[in-house]
């Protein structure tokens, strides 16, 4: 009985997908003409779609201001929500296409530096071991709703406090001091205390890391440590490689640079922070492909 009532409501009130697309485009452009051009429709067709939608909903979506159209407050609220919904529908269709072409497909969210410096170079090994599982990789910095954004796995740095999720600890963060060989020679860096008078590269999210590293290395009183500020480890690594200063970065992000000698470690101190990397999966969701991916990453570490 309830399902029948819902079906009747949908048939009576829910606009078609083409009508919703017309509204979303017109709302985005604040123009029926531009919406028609984007959708390859006539302006009259877009206008008719908007009228049909207003009739179904029972309230106005646009109002005319001179020769322009602008959203009403109700129209703006609907447009904001609908844009997000249409984006999720598009993602769902893309995932369905990818799954149909390549078997199981995982949507993985990762910190951008971790993805580019550590994960992506190893993905060919995963694809070789699991040829039936494809990976869609997208960058995310802050925690988000896994179910809402439809991710199967997320790589998180911080504490084990992601709500409504199952967390698998990947590794602790341990940072080492590095610089280019030319920088070490130019500034006479032979021991940690020599860095007190050398240019340093700071990560904005770890403002006290250099002072903590100095104390861990046995340097006495640590004064204020000026230097260039960056908001991504990739920038710190690039700056250190270019000789702008000494950087403090996790060793696993610079494996190739250390191996090739582009960067060299200063001292032997490794600074362990209070945060760690975690693999995050939606709570209560059974996904053997995601479990295989998580197990593979843990084995790699």
N, C-alpha and C positions, 0 to 999 in steps of 0.2 A: 504493500500500500504506500509506504513512504517513498520507495524508489519510483513508483508511478507518479507521485506528486512532484518529485524532483525533476523527472523527465518532462512533465507538463510545464514546470516553471522554466526549464532550460529552453524548451521550444518557444515559449511565449516571450521571454525576456532577454535571453542571451543572444547578442549579435553574432553574426558569422565572423570567421577569422579575417576575411577580406575587409569587413567593416571595421574591425578592431585595428587592422594595419593602417587603414586610411586615417582613423582617428589618431593613432600614435604618431604617424608621420606629420599630420597637420598640427598636432600639439607641439611636436619638436621644432617645426619650422615656423609656427605661428602664421601659416599661410596655406590656403587650399591649393593655390597654384603650384607652389614648390612641392607640396605633397603629391600632386598629380604627376609632376615631372619625375619625382623619385620612384613612384609606383607604376609609371607608364600607363596612367589613366587620364581621362579627361577631367577638367576641373568640375564639370557638372556631376560626374560620377562620384568624386570625392564629396561634393556638397550633399549629394543624395545619401551617401553612406553616413555622413554626420547627422543628417535629419533623421534617418532610420534609427540611429543609435540613440539620439535624444528622445525620440518617440518611445523606444523600448524602455529607456531608463526613467523617463518622466521628468527630466530636468535639463536645462540648457548647459551645453559644454563650452560654447564660445559666445562672445558678444562682439559686435562690430564697433570699431573705433575709427571713424573716417573710412578709409578704403582698406583698413587692416582688420584682422580678426585676432582677438586675444582670448585666452582661456578664462573662464569663470573660475571662482575658487573651487567649486565642485569639480569642474573639468580638470583643473591642475592636480587635485588630489588623485583623481582617477588616472590621469596621464602618468604621474610618477609611479604609481603602483603597477600600471599596465606595462610600462617600459621594462620593468624588472621581470614581470611575468613572461613577456614575449622573449626576453633574452634567455630565460631558463628553458622555454620551449625550443628555441633555436639550439641551445646546448644539448638538449635531450635528443633532438633529431640528428645532430652531428654525431653524438655518441652512438645512436642506433645505426647510422650509416657505417661508422668505423667498426662497430661490433659485427655487423653483417659482413664486412669485408675481411676482417682479420681475427675473428673469434673474439675472445674476451679483451676488453679494453678498460684500462684503469685510468682514472683522472687523479693525478697526483699534484698536490700543492706543496711548493717548497720555498724555502728562503732563497732569494736569487743568487747570493754568493755560493751557498752550499750546492745549489743546482749546477751552476756554471763551472765551479772549480773542482767539485768532487763527484757529484752524481752523474752528470751527463757523460764525462769520459768513461764511466764504467757501464753505462746502459747497454752498449753492444754486447757485453758479457751476459747481461740479464736476458737480452733478446735471444742470444745463442742458447742459453740454458732453458728458456721458456718461449719457444717460437710462437706459441699460440696466444701470447698475451702482449697486447700493444699498450704503450704508455703515452698518455697525453699529459704534458708537464706545464704547469702554470705557476707563476711567482706569486707568493703571498708573504707578507711580513708579520701581520698581526693575527691572532686567533679569530676564527669566524665560525659560523654555523655550518657544520659539515653537511647536514641533511639539506639545508636550504640551498647551498651552492653545489650540491651533488658531487662532492669529492669522495673518493674511496680511501685515500690515504693523504695525510698531511705531515710534513716534516716541521717540527716545532722546536724553537729554542727558548728556554726559560725554565720555569718550574713545572712540576707535574700537576697543573691546576686547570687543564682544559675541561670545561664542563660537558657532560653528556657524551663522553668519548672514552675509548679504551687506549691507554698509552703504553707503549713499549719503549723502555729506555735504550737509546742508541749508544751514547757515549757522553762522558763529561767533556767540558771545554778546558783545554790547557793551552796557554799561549806562550810563545817564545819570541825573543827579540831577534830581529833580522835586519840586514841592510845589504846593499850592494858592495862587492869587493872594493870598488873605487871609493865609495863613501867611507868604508872602514879605514882605507889607507889615507885618505885626505884628512880625516879627523883623528887619526891615531888611536882608533878604538881597539884596545887590547884587553880591556876588562870592563865589567858593567859600570864602574864609577866614571869611566871616560865618557859615558853617554850624558852625564850631567851638563857637559859643556857643548853637546852636539845637538843639531836639529832633530826633533822628535815628531812623529806623526801620530795623532790621537784619533781614536774612534769616538764619536760623540756619545754613543750609548755606553761606553766604558770610560767615563771621565777620570776615574782614579786608578786605572789599570797600570799606568806606568809607575806611579808612586808605589803601588802594591808590589809590582815586579822588582823595583829597586830594593825595597825592604826585604823581599824574599831572597834577593841576590846578595844580601849582606851589606849593602851600601848604608852608610850611617844616616845622618840627618838628611832628609830629602826635601829640598826647597820646592817652590812652585816650578812646575815643568812646562814652560811655554812650547808652542809648536803649532803646526798646521792641523786643522780640524777636518775630518771627513766623516760622512755618515754611512759608508759602506766599506766592508773589508776589501772589496775589489779595488777601491780607490787607494786604500792604505798600501795594498800590495803593489799597485802600479806606481805609487809615489816612492816606495822603497826601491823598487826596481830601477826607477829613473834617477835615483840618488838624491831625492828631495830630503830624505831623513831616514832615521831608523824606525821600523814599524814593529808593533806588537800584535801578532796574529796567530791563530791556531795552526799548528804544523801541518795538519792534514789538508789545509787549503793551499799550501805552497809546496806540495810534494815534488812537482816537476822543477820548480825554481831551485829548490835545495839540491835535487839530484843533478841538475845541470850546472850548478854553481853560480847562477844568476843572482841568487841571494845566499848569504851565509849567516849562520846562527851566531849570535853574540853571547858569550857565556854559555852556561849549561842549565840555567834556571828555567823552569817551566812553571808558569803561574796558573794554578787551578782556580777557576771561578766557582761561584755557588750555583751556576746554572748548568743545564745539560741539554743535549739534543734528544728529542723524543719522536717516535713514529706514532701518529694519531689515526685511529680508525673510528667510524661511527659506532656508537654503543648498540649492541643487540642486533647487528647486521652480520649475517653469514656471507662471507665472500672469499672463497678458496683462492682466487687469483690475487686478491689483496694480501691474504695471509702468506702466499708464496713470495710476493714482492717484499713484504716486511722481513720474512725469514732470510731472504737473499741479502738485503741491506745489512742486517745484523751480522751475517756471516762475513760480509765484506769488511766491516769495521773490526 
